[in-house]
């Protein structure tokens, strides 16, 4: 951090890690909401709701370093990637109402 003009001690890093990962978890929740719903405007609403949930605030408060503050972001990432990989695409013939899996 010294290279970008922000000198930080180890104590500062330990204080800010929960807030950094808390913000990342809120943004990832927004991306997941937009991906699952197909509505891009769902992202800010979901991120805002995630940011004010008391259980999330408890895990992402500055200075409250715990392994749960880091774990929520990877869990959200894995869930978002898993749900986006399960997307079923329409077949080439769009007049058909049957949605076949892409491998058939």
NORWOLIN-V925489 format. One record per pair of residues at least 6 apart in sequence whose C-alpha atoms are under 8 Angstrom apart, sorted by the first residue. I is the first residue (numbers start at 1). J is the second residue. If there is no record, write none. Layout:
i;j
I;J
I;J
//
This chain:
i;j
1;7
1;8
2;8
14;63
14;65
15;62
15;63
15;64
15;65
16;62
16;63
17;62
17;65
17;69
17;70
18;59
18;60
18;61
18;62
18;63
18;64
18;65
18;66
18;69
18;70
19;60
19;61
19;62
21;60
21;69
21;70
21;72
21;73
22;51
22;56
22;57
22;59
22;60
22;69
22;70
22;72
22;73
23;51
24;73
25;72
25;73
25;76
26;46
26;47
26;48
26;50
26;51
27;43
27;47
28;47
28;73
28;76
28;77
28;80
29;43
29;46
29;47
29;50
29;76
30;42
30;43
30;44
30;45
30;46
30;47
31;43
31;80
32;43
32;76
32;79
32;80
33;39
33;42
33;43
33;46
34;40
34;41
34;42
34;43
35;80
35;84
36;83
36;84
50;56
51;57
59;66
59;68
59;69
60;69
88;99
88;100
88;101
88;102
89;99
89;100
89;101
89;102
90;99
90;100
91;99
91;100
91;102
//
